[in-house]
């Protein structure tokens, strides 16, 4: 797989929570480090995602928002 995005983190699917249209997919990329993504149910099926499968979290963004509890 070749992509222009530089942030490609390989991990293991640890949870898939299916909704009516979208699923929340959680990928553990390091011990206790989980990245969460919302993708369509069709994409989950097309990619063959199941718990325990290897997958990549690919992150490409032009901005990153930062917040605090203050």
C-alpha positions in Angstrom: 0.0 0.0 0.0 1.4 3.4 -1.0 -0.3 6.5 0.2 0.7 10.2 0.4 -0.2 10.3 4.1 2.9 10.0 6.3 1.1 9.0 9.4 0.4 5.3 8.8 0.1 3.4 12.0 -0.3 -0.4 11.9 -2.3 -2.0 14.6 -5.0 -4.5 15.6 -8.7 -3.9 15.4 -9.9 -4.2 19.0 -13.5 -3.2 18.6 -16.1 -2.4 16.0 -19.4 -0.8 17.1 -21.8 -0.9 14.2 -24.5 1.8 13.9 -27.3 2.2 11.4 -25.0 3.7 8.7 -21.5 4.1 10.3 -19.3 2.0 12.5 -16.8 3.1 15.2 -13.6 1.2 14.6 -10.9 1.1 17.3 -7.4 0.1 16.3 -4.7 -0.5 19.0 -1.4 0.8 17.5 0.7 0.3 20.7 0.0 -1.1 24.1 -2.9 0.9 25.5 -2.8 3.3 22.6 -6.1 3.1 20.6 -7.1 5.2 17.6 -10.8 5.5 16.9 -12.3 6.2 13.5 -15.9 6.5 12.2 -16.3 4.8 8.8 -19.2 3.5 6.8 -20.6 0.0 7.4 -19.9 -0.7 3.7 -16.2 0.2 4.2 -16.0 -2.2 7.2 -17.3 -5.0 5.1 -15.2 -4.1 2.0 -12.1 -4.0 4.1 -13.0 -7.3 5.8 -12.5 -5.7 9.2 -13.2 -7.9 12.2 -11.8 -7.8 15.8 -8.3 -9.2 15.9 -7.6 -8.2 12.2 -4.5 -6.2 11.3 -5.3 -2.7 9.9 -3.7 0.7 9.5 -4.9 4.0 11.0 -4.0 6.5 8.3 -4.0 10.1 9.4 -3.8 13.1 7.0 -5.0 16.4 8.2 -4.2 20.0 7.5 -4.9 21.1 11.0 -4.9 19.6 14.5 -7.2 21.1 17.2 -6.1 21.3 20.8 -8.3 21.8 23.8 -8.1 21.9 27.6 -10.5 21.4 30.5 -10.0 25.0 31.6 
